Every structure is written in C-alpha cells, then in structure tokens.
Amino acid sequence: MVTSIILINTERTKINEVAEQLAELEGISEVYSVSGSYDLIAIARIPANDDLANLVTKKLLSIDHIIKSETMLAFKAFSRHDLEAMFEIGM
C-alpha cells in the first residue's frame, strides 16, 4: 500500500467544488480544507506507485480549477491514531 499526501491550490471560489471531486476519486481516502499555503490536502492510499502516477498525472489533471499540486510520498507511519479522533474539536 502506498500512502501519499497531496497538497493542492485551487481557484479561491472553487475550493469546495474541487474537494468534492477529489473525494469521489478512487484512491483518495480523505480530503481536508486547510489554512495556510494550500487550500486542500488529499490523502491517497493506493496499491502501487503506478497507481499513484495515474492518479496524479491523469485523474487530478481532469479536475478543473486546480492551480498547483505537490505530492509527497509517505515512507513510514509512526502512529496509527484514528484520523477521525485526531480531527475532532471539542468532542
């Protein structure tokens, strides 16, 4: 299993639209809108590097309004915390 973090800049008025399209792609497990230098972060969990190449160079290119993306490959997981629990605020 290959895990990657994809940092994405979109047109400002299209953040939600792009996020929804990303979330529908096979291989994308989560999409977060974030503050800071990027608009969205997508987490991809896919079987092999070739699948990641296809996702980034073909499927992401088919989504309008993405201005820029940066893909980081995860080497090793040091924590297996429940992602939902990590992102809950005040619950």
Helices and strands as residue ranges (DSSP letters): E 2-10, G 12-14, H 15-24, E 28-33, E 40-46, H 49-54, I 55-59, G 60-62, E 66-73, H 83-87
